[in-house]
Amino acid sequence: MKSKTLILIVSLLSFLACKSQRPEPDFYKNLYTGEVLNKSDYNKFVQNLHLENIDTLKGATSINLIFYSLITSNDSIIQPFKYEIRIGDEYIKRANTFEKIGLYIPPKTFACIEGDSIQIGGKQSKPTFINLWFVACPGCVQEMPNLNELQKKYEDKMNFVAMTFENANSIQKFLLKKDFNFKHISDADNFIKEIGTKPYPENILINTDGKIQYIEGGVHDGNKDYFESIIKKITVANKL
């Protein structure tokens, strides 16, 4: 049977990880086991993750490498990392517990920088797709074309909202240079702490009963089909 293609996604955790230039690591530290690997052993480790998790019946194997802030020790640069493994639509390993999946969000109305308002949480006519982002995060900016495609395709079945801790002026200046076709909510630091897990970017899907149903990382060319599949699941479940 023909094997499925490996989808490899790299996420950078924390504000420091969002810097555009990072020095090349000498070693990689597996935060699950504490083991420190040289470059060759690290590459073999990632390759074996794929080989050990092929399941042609369930779909493509997606490995998400999550890089944390670099460590310098004895003139060596060490890259701590975790990884997530998803086969088709099913995660078999995640880097965080994501305890907020299933959390009920009480209804709250937010003013959007576009001049209107939107309710998040509580009973809704449509599910809500929330993107957590900030201007200086390269990963956040990189996923915007894919987010725009999802918004255009499913806007009749789902609300698409972008939230950030930054002020409205910063967002408006950014939007003069970059298309990001979500409803925008600024100064939302406290609410982000309630619903977010980190890293940035983070995408949270809330069902029509006001409960968090999915928490995901960034949208990339390699996992856009997966995002479409969970959007379809949440909208079908809510009969939309």
C-alpha positions, 0 to 999 in steps of 0.5 A, spaced: 500 500 500 502 506 498 505 510 504 502 517 505 507 523 505 510 526 511 508 533 513 513 537 517 511 543 521 515 547 525 513 552 530 517 557 535 514 558 542 515 564 546 516 571 544 523 570 543 522 565 538 518 569 534 525 573 532 526 573 524 534 570 525 536 565 530 543 562 530 544 555 528 544 550 534 549 545 535 545 540 539 538 539 540 534 537 547 528 533 547 524 536 553 520 529 553 526 525 555 532 530 557 536 527 551 541 531 548 542 530 540 547 532 535 545 534 529 545 528 525 542 524 531 536 529 531 535 528 524 535 521 524 530 522 530 525 526 526 525 521 520 524 515 525 518 519 528 515 519 521 517 511 520 514 509 526 508 512 525 505 511 518 498 509 518 496 509 511 489 507 513 488 513 517 492 518 513 498 522 512 503 523 518 504 530 520 509 531 525 509 538 528 516 540 531 516 546 537 522 549 538 523 553 545 528 559 547 535 557 545 540 555 551 547 557 551 552 552 555 559 552 554 560 555 548 554 551 545 547 553 542 542 548 544 535 548 541 530 545 546 524 542 542 518 538 543 514 534 538 506 533 536 504 527 532 498 527 528 495 521 523 490 524 519 485 528 523 487 524 530 493 526 535 497 521 538 501 525 541 501 533 543 506 537 546 501 540 551 495 538 555 490 543 552 486 542 558 482 548 556 479 544 550 471 543 553 472 550 557 465 553 557 466 561 555 461 565 558 458 570 553 462 577 552 461 582 547 467 585 544 468 592 540 471 591 533 476 596 530 472 596 524 467 599 528 462 594 529 461 589 535 461 581 536 459 576 541 464 571 543 462 565 547 455 563 550 449 560 545 451 562 538 448 562 531 455 560 528 461 557 531 467 562 532 474 561 529 479 565 534 486 567 531 491 569 537 496 573 534 501 580 534 504 584 529 511 582 530 510 575 530 513 572 523 509 565 524 502 569 525 504 573 519 506 567 515 499 564 516 495 570 514 494 568 507 491 561 509 487 564 514 484 569 509 482 563 504 479 559 510 475 565 512 473 567 504 470 559 504 467 558 510 464 565 512 457 563 511 458 558 516 463 560 522 465 567 525 472 569 524 475 573 529 483 575 530 485 577 537 491 581 540 494 584 546 496 590 542 492 596 541 488 598 535 492 603 532 498 598 531 493 593 528 490 599 523 497 601 521 499 593 520 492 592 516 495 598 511 500 593 509 497 586 509 491 583 508 488 580 514 480 579 513 478 577 520 474 581 525 479 585 529 479 585 537 485 589 540 487 590 547 484 583 549 490 581 553 486 579 559 481 575 555 487 571 551 489 569 558 483 566 559 482 562 553 489 561 550 495 556 551 500 559 547 505 559 543 503 564 537 500 563 533 494 559 536 487 558 533 481 556 537 475 553 535 468 555 539 462 551 538 455 554 538 454 552 545 460 556 547 465 551 549 472 550 546 472 544 541 479 545 538 486 548 540 491 548 534 497 552 532 498 555 526 495 554 519 500 552 513 500 549 506 501 542 509 496 542 514 490 547 511 486 540 509 486 538 516 483 545 518 478 545 513 476 538 516 475 540 523 471 546 520 467 542 517 466 537 523 464 543 527 459 546 522 456 539 521 455 538 528 452 544 529 447 543 523 450 549 519 
